[in-house]
Amino acid sequence: MRKSFPQAELERLLRERVVGFDRVASGGYGRVNAHWLVRLGDGRSVFVKHALTPEAEDWLQTERLVYEHVRGRFMPAYLGAHDAVLVLEDLSAADWPPPWSSQRIDLVLRMLSDVRSSAQLPGLPRLADMRSAIVGWPIVADDPGPMLSTGICSAEWLDAALPVLLRAAEEAELDGDDLLHADVRSDNLCFKEIGPVLVDWNIACIGNGDFDVAFWLPSLRLEGGPQPWDVFPDSAGLAAAVAGFFAARAGLAPPAGAPTVREFQLRQLEVALPWAARELGQASP
């Protein structure tokens, strides 16, 4: 991993002298990027994301594509990018949730409506083409051991519910023509006077925009928000798809660079699985 501060690269990109910088801890669960608040000679402060691995560099290129082509109040100001470096406005003074209120939740829902109606971008993957990775219930059916090791449900409950979960997740509509952020949660959004702003667009894709809402709701509930079904009363199978995403991952060993992500996925599964069961008329796990 390259860990040194990319000062020379930044000064070439911004055509301005770097006079100071501080590394900041990420609110996310990966450790494949370094984040910096950088002070420039002209008095500005900017945020810098520095990719530390080849995979992270690929993700950064997806972010760059979005920042260079998507316009909307939900986008942070984009200041430039080069190779493994991305520069955005400094949002450290913005209001980062939680806590949540009904007003804030409504603002995010309206923002996601604006996101989904943004113009499609050539080069972004389609959510439907990633169905096998998104809908995890076939993986659980092939090997239920990791999921059962979490203690989230009994083997008897899984045997009874799995056919229904498999069918619902498979029938869930993932295809569409909407822009998706695909990782909406509190550490990826903040509030400015103009409204909510979304950051970390590295897994943006095209598909059914309702997926962004469904994927957000388990983490919202964990932060004191409402039950998912109170926000999204009929997800048309997306609750089962989201639960399957977490069910296929929560019991696995942590991936390199993300030592705490499995714990967070398990906590989201603890919300998403009862949501899916409730929607499908199954007993609570």
ABEGO torsion letter per residue (X at the ends): XBABBBAAAAAAAAGBBBABBBBBBBABABAABBBBBBBBAAGBBBBBBBBABAAAAAAAAAAAAAAAABBEAABBBBAEBBEABBBBBBAAABBBOOBBBAAAAAAAAAAAAAAAABBBBBGBBBAAAAAAAABAAAAAAABAAAAAAAGABBAAAAAAAAAAAAAAAAABBABEABBBAGBBBAAABBBBAAEBBBBGAAABBBEBAAAAAAAAAAAAAAAGBBBAAAABABAGGAAAAAAAAAAAAAABBBBBGBAAAAAAAAAAAAAAAAAAAAAAGBBBX
